[in-house]
Amino acid sequence: MLQVRASRVREPRHRLVRTPERDVHVLLYERDDPAIGEYLLLRNHLRRNVDDRVLYERTKRTLLDKQWGDMYDYADAKTEVILAIKARARAACRR
Protein backbone atom coordinates (compact mmCIF):
# COMPACT_ATOMS: atom_id res chain seq x y z
CA MET A 1 0.00 0.00 0.00
CA LEU A 2 1.27 3.45 -0.93
CA GLN A 3 1.67 5.72 2.08
CA VAL A 4 1.62 9.41 1.34
CA ARG A 5 2.26 12.60 3.23
CA ALA A 6 -0.02 15.57 3.15
CA SER A 7 -0.58 17.28 -0.17
CA ARG A 8 2.27 19.44 -1.36
CA VAL A 9 0.17 21.16 -4.00
CA ARG A 10 -3.39 22.30 -3.55
CA GLU A 11 -4.64 23.99 -6.67
CA PRO A 12 -8.11 23.95 -8.15
CA ARG A 13 -8.81 20.41 -9.41
CA HIS A 14 -5.21 19.28 -8.75
CA ARG A 15 -3.28 17.70 -5.87
CA LEU A 16 0.24 16.37 -5.62
CA VAL A 17 1.20 13.97 -2.86
CA ARG A 18 4.45 12.14 -2.18
CA THR A 19 5.70 9.15 -0.23
CA PRO A 20 7.48 9.71 3.11
CA GLU A 21 10.74 8.67 1.40
CA ARG A 22 10.16 11.41 -1.20
CA ASP A 23 10.84 8.92 -3.97
CA VAL A 24 7.39 8.98 -5.58
CA HIS A 25 5.15 11.92 -6.45
CA VAL A 26 1.54 11.20 -7.36
CA LEU A 27 -0.52 13.74 -9.25
CA LEU A 28 -4.27 13.63 -8.68
CA TYR A 29 -6.75 15.39 -10.95
CA GLU A 30 -10.49 15.61 -11.13
CA ARG A 31 -11.91 13.36 -13.81
CA ASP A 32 -12.53 15.97 -16.52
CA ASP A 33 -9.53 18.22 -15.91
CA PRO A 34 -7.96 19.31 -19.25
CA ALA A 35 -4.47 18.80 -17.76
CA ILE A 36 -5.01 15.04 -18.00
CA GLY A 37 -4.99 15.22 -21.79
CA GLU A 38 -1.81 17.28 -21.71
CA TYR A 39 -0.03 14.73 -19.54
CA LEU A 40 -1.20 11.86 -21.73
CA LEU A 41 -0.07 13.70 -24.88
CA LEU A 42 3.42 14.08 -23.39
CA ARG A 43 3.56 10.55 -22.01
CA ASN A 44 2.40 8.89 -25.21
CA HIS A 45 4.78 10.92 -27.35
CA LEU A 46 7.74 10.11 -25.12
CA ARG A 47 6.90 6.43 -25.41
CA ARG A 48 7.09 6.67 -29.22
CA ASN A 49 9.87 9.20 -29.80
CA VAL A 50 13.36 8.26 -28.69
CA ASP A 51 14.95 11.66 -29.42
CA ASP A 52 12.43 13.56 -27.31
CA ARG A 53 12.58 10.95 -24.58
CA VAL A 54 16.37 11.42 -24.39
CA LEU A 55 15.95 15.22 -24.37
CA TYR A 56 13.36 15.03 -21.58
CA GLU A 57 15.54 12.71 -19.50
CA ARG A 58 18.68 14.80 -20.06
CA THR A 59 16.81 17.97 -19.09
CA LYS A 60 15.46 16.47 -15.88
CA ARG A 61 18.84 14.98 -14.92
CA THR A 62 20.55 18.33 -15.48
CA LEU A 63 17.97 20.06 -13.30
CA LEU A 64 18.49 17.50 -10.52
CA ASP A 65 21.97 18.89 -9.92
CA LYS A 66 20.66 22.35 -9.05
CA GLN A 67 19.29 23.70 -5.80
CA TRP A 68 15.72 24.98 -6.02
CA GLY A 69 13.97 27.45 -3.77
CA ASP A 70 10.79 25.45 -4.26
CA MET A 71 9.29 22.94 -6.63
CA TYR A 72 7.71 25.68 -8.76
CA ASP A 73 11.20 26.92 -9.70
CA TYR A 74 12.08 23.41 -10.86
CA ALA A 75 8.82 23.16 -12.82
CA ASP A 76 9.44 26.52 -14.47
CA ALA A 77 12.95 25.46 -15.48
CA LYS A 78 11.69 22.49 -17.48
CA THR A 79 8.64 24.18 -18.99
CA GLU A 80 10.31 25.38 -22.21
CA VAL A 81 11.50 21.87 -23.08
CA ILE A 82 8.13 20.32 -22.24
CA LEU A 83 6.26 22.86 -24.38
CA ALA A 84 8.57 22.17 -27.32
CA ILE A 85 8.10 18.41 -26.96
CA LYS A 86 4.32 18.79 -26.73
CA ALA A 87 4.32 20.95 -29.88
CA ARG A 88 6.14 18.16 -31.73
CA ALA A 89 3.70 15.64 -30.27
CA ARG A 90 0.73 17.64 -31.58
CA ALA A 91 2.37 17.93 -34.99
CA ALA A 92 2.95 14.17 -35.07
CA CYS A 93 -0.73 13.56 -34.24
CA ARG A 94 -1.80 15.68 -37.23
CA ARG A 95 0.24 13.57 -39.66
C-alpha positions in Angstrom: 0.0 0.0 0.0 1.3 3.4 -0.9 1.7 5.7 2.1 1.6 9.4 1.3 2.3 12.6 3.2 0.0 15.6 3.1 -0.6 17.3 -0.2 2.3 19.4 -1.4 0.2 21.2 -4.0 -3.4 22.3 -3.6 -4.6 24.0 -6.7 -8.1 23.9 -8.1 -8.8 20.4 -9.4 -5.2 19.3 -8.8 -3.3 17.7 -5.9 0.2 16.4 -5.6 1.2 14.0 -2.9 4.4 12.1 -2.2 5.7 9.2 -0.2 7.5 9.7 3.1 10.7 8.7 1.4 10.2 11.4 -1.2 10.8 8.9 -4.0 7.4 9.0 -5.6 5.2 11.9 -6.4 1.5 11.2 -7.4 -0.5 13.7 -9.3 -4.3 13.6 -8.7 -6.7 15.4 -11.0 -10.5 15.6 -11.1 -11.9 13.4 -13.8 -12.5 16.0 -16.5 -9.5 18.2 -15.9 -8.0 19.3 -19.3 -4.5 18.8 -17.8 -5.0 15.0 -18.0 -5.0 15.2 -21.8 -1.8 17.3 -21.7 0.0 14.7 -19.5 -1.2 11.9 -21.7 -0.1 13.7 -24.9 3.4 14.1 -23.4 3.6 10.5 -22.0 2.4 8.9 -25.2 4.8 10.9 -27.4 7.7 10.1 -25.1 6.9 6.4 -25.4 7.1 6.7 -29.2 9.9 9.2 -29.8 13.4 8.3 -28.7 14.9 11.7 -29.4 12.4 13.6 -27.3 12.6 10.9 -24.6 16.4 11.4 -24.4 15.9 15.2 -24.4 13.4 15.0 -21.6 15.5 12.7 -19.5 18.7 14.8 -20.1 16.8 18.0 -19.1 15.5 16.5 -15.9 18.8 15.0 -14.9 20.6 18.3 -15.5 18.0 20.1 -13.3 18.5 17.5 -10.5 22.0 18.9 -9.9 20.7 22.3 -9.0 19.3 23.7 -5.8 15.7 25.0 -6.0 14.0 27.4 -3.8 10.8 25.5 -4.3 9.3 22.9 -6.6 7.7 25.7 -8.8 11.2 26.9 -9.7 12.1 23.4 -10.9 8.8 23.2 -12.8 9.4 26.5 -14.5 13.0 25.5 -15.5 11.7 22.5 -17.5 8.6 24.2 -19.0 10.3 25.4 -22.2 11.5 21.9 -23.1 8.1 20.3 -22.2 6.3 22.9 -24.4 8.6 22.2 -27.3 8.1 18.4 -27.0 4.3 18.8 -26.7 4.3 20.9 -29.9 6.1 18.2 -31.7 3.7 15.6 -30.3 0.7 17.6 -31.6 2.4 17.9 -35.0 3.0 14.2 -35.1 -0.7 13.6 -34.2 -1.8 15.7 -37.2 0.2 13.6 -39.7 
